Structure formats: structure tokens, C-alpha cells
């Protein structure tokens, strides 16, 4: 009789919640191994990928010498990530820079090392999301399957295949880690777990500004889900305030006074971007309308699908048990909190809605689904639900593998941008630039002209068209394009420099020199302008001016 009772108990717990079979391959750190195998199998192709020429050439290619030197570690905290001029510094991302320095040191500058780092960070982020789901009360098999879905989801492709996309996987690592330790603090009251949560929060802040929403999400979880007394939250709240203030002061010291769009314009850009929530929802469930660099005007399919997903989530929430609705609401808040701030346009230009922005938010959607009654009641140890999940994971993995190929090189990348988001002048301008870099001027010119046709005020498009004219023996046309660029984009240093070359080569020496001087006024670190001026003053036998430029170059640490 006793054996029968034990047997019945074993059968009961083996359904899904405590199955002995999954524990064999999901116990301890085994899931990390499975995530690593799946991650490198799915994204291994990216190890051979080249630069896309969307920020990666600025952050890595043109900055390799600085990244290779450990002596430059402090400088990661004293400026913006793009090494921009004062007044144009917006992105304070020291941890991203440090991660690039680690890759540059390990790989000796090989771009393969940077891609390997991206895969590694994604795997770690997925593992921490898995631990977080388990800490929130979901069984390990269920947490594993949904974390694997997160690993292979097409929306994460850009984070892994595009090297600068790692900023979002790094943010996910620190955010999930901070949340994990915070939950353990609420459960155990151990101070060490609280301090570890603070540590990860600080790392998240130094990774991306979006992390500032973390305390609000954690407080909401504490009061709505854990229902902890107010007294227990005094230390966390006070610490969050102090840590955030300290980070804000350090950030302000590093970036200084910022130009760009006014606060009103930035808030307005967020309001205008709110409809983009629907396409992101649509892609979260039906990831078929993918693009490497989309704008809202070209996301019509996902917009419609998003409306359907919104209804679906509403139905799931309706059938979610009252005890789980607070956790479901946290998932929704997580989705919104990490995605909406990315709609801010600091430059005043048309914002893009690149898929990497939804990386961490996707975990919030998965949390909502996990908390819903239909999913909680499903037994993933039985065949039908397991087949559905395995089929979805396989399908999403195939879509991701295919989509990753669009990040193979700069020409493939920008061709996809134009094909999938044809309303964005920026994409045409950059595809033209890729052809220009390959000296295919005849292919480049139509794309610059198309960019100007779509948006006559598109930055750099007129200047690029001027370069084509100058390189194909049409100086009069080149002059018109350069002058128009200067009119609409008066702080664009390259336009002044290139127009200076045009004038100098046509015998207008004083005009050329004046424009090169203007270039240095805008950008004191423009090395080619120093070289041009030194050459001109040497040729024109003006030693006084040559000495003046040499002194200015030395002051700005420009070597010759």
C-alpha cells in the first residue's frame, strides 16, 4: 500500500511542475550549456560578417588603436561613446566601450572577436532571463522553453548580428541580474543580495540610459506582487535615488551641455512614436515583417498584426488568474518601460525603430504570456504543448538564421534597408555611400538623388552628391550641392572641407583656405583640414600661417 502511494505522488509531480526527467538536463547550470550550443549554432555564421557601416565603423573600425590600449579605460567614462564634439554628445555608454576594448585586446582587432562577444553576451542574457523566470515561480522546463524562444526570436537578430547591438544584450544582463537579486532580497532579506542588485543596477546605468526605469519596475513588483511592507523598501528606494543621482552627475560632467533637439521636441518625438508600439507587438508574435533599419511609415504590415496581438494579449489577461494579474502587469510595464524611451529623437531627425530596441522588452511580453492561465495550465511534459513550443522555436530559429544574413556586409545591409524601408531617405543616402566607398560612382549617384527627392533636407545627401560630381568632372554641379548642404546643415564639417578642395583645385586658393579654416572652427580635430592648410601655406610661402596651424594642431593633439 505504501508503494502505491509513493507511485501516485511521483506521477502527480512528474506532469510538469517537478518532472524528474527534465531535471536531468535542466538542473544546475546545464541550461547555460544548451543556450550556448543553440546560440553559437544559430549565430555562428556572424563570425565571418564584416562591418555594416552603421555606427560599427565609428565605434570599432576607426577607433581600434584606442580600443587596444588599456590606458584608455578611464576615457570611456569621460565622453560620449562616439567621441563627438562638445554640444553633440548624447550617448553615455562606458560599459559598451569597455566591452569593445576587451574584444580588441583578446582578438587583436579582428572583427571576429567582436562578433563572438555578441553571441556570448546574448547567451548570458538568455540564461539570466531563464533564472529570472524560474525565480518568479515558473518551473524550470517552462522557463527553459520560453527562454529558448527568446534566444532564437527574430527580433533579437540585430542585437547579435550587428556589433553595436550588444548594448541591449548588456543592458539585459545587468537588468535581469539586478532584478534576480532584488527578488531574492525580498524573499530572504539578505543584505548581500540587495547590494548585488545595486551593483548590477549601476552597471545597467553605465550601459544605457534606459536603465533609469529599473527602480520603478522593481518598486512596482515589490508592492504589487510581493506585497512587502513600506519599511522594507526604505533602504532600496533611498539607495536608488542616491545611485541614480551620482550617475546623472557623472554623465553630465562627461557629456557637458547638449545641443540637438529641445526637450519639447524630444517629448513630441516620443508621442509621435507611440504608434510604433503596435508594430513591435506584431513582430513579437508574428516576426515576418523584418527590416535592418525601418521607420514607422514602412511598418504597415506589423502595425496591423500588432492590433491583433494587442487583442490577443487582452484576452490572455482576461483569463489570467487574479493572483497572477499583477505579475502580468509587470510584464506589460517591462515591455513599455524599456521600449518607449528609445523613441526619443535627440537630433530632431526622423527616428528609426530598429528591432534591437525591443530586445529587453521582448522578455516582458514573454513574462505576460507565461503568467496567463492557458500557458500556466498547459503541461509542457505532454506531447502536444511540447510539439507546439518546439515547432515555434524551430520556425523562429529558421527566420532568425535567414534574417541574420542581412547583416553580412555593408552593401547587403543597406540594400535590405532600402528594400524593406523605402520611405526612409537615410537608407538611400547610406546605400549610395556604400557604392561610393567601392568607387562605383554611377551606382551611387541615383541613391543620393533619391534621398534628396524623398527628403530635401536629408543630412549629408547633398554633400555626397557633390562628391560624385567632383569625382566625375562636374565641378559646377558639385559646388551647387556643397552650398546647399551648407545651407541646410551649417555644422557639417565635411561639406566645408570638400568645397574647399573644389575651390583650391580650381585656383581659388583664398576661398579654399577660408573653408578649411571654417572646417577647423567646427571640428578642431579634423586632421585632413590641418594637412590641407599646411600644404597650401607651404606652397604659397606663408610661413607665419603655417606656424599658426602647426601650433593649433599641437594644441588639439593632431600629429603629422
Secondary structure, 3 states (H helix, E strand, C coil): CHHHHHHHHHHHHCCCCCCHHHHHHHCCCHHHHHHHHHHHHHHHHHHHCCCCCCCHHHHCHHHHHHHHCHHHCHHHHCCCCCCCCCECCCCCCHHHHHHHHHHHHHHCCCHHHHHHHHHHHHHHHHHHHHHHHHHCCCCHHHHHHHHHHHHHCHHHHHHHHCHHHHHHHHHHHHHHHHHHHHHHHHHHCCHHHHHHHHHHHHHHHCCCHHHHHHHHHHHHHHHHHHCCCHHHHHHHHHHHHHHHHHHHHHHHHHHCCECCCCHHHHHHHHHHHCCHHHHHHHHHHCCCCCCCCCCHHHCHHHHHHHHHHHHHHHHHHHCCCHHHHHHHHHHHHHHHHHHHHHHCCCCCCCCCCCHHHHHHHHHHHHHHHHHCHHHHHCCCCCHHHHHHHHHHHHHHHHHHHHHHHHHCCHHHHHHHHHHHCCCCHHHHHHHHHHHHHCCCHHHHHHHHHHHHHHCCCCCCHHHHHHHHHHHCCCHHHHHHHHHHHHHHCCCCHHHHHHHHHHHHHCCCHHHHHHHHHHHHHHCCCCHHHHHHHHHHHHHCCCHHHHHHHHHHHHHCCCCC
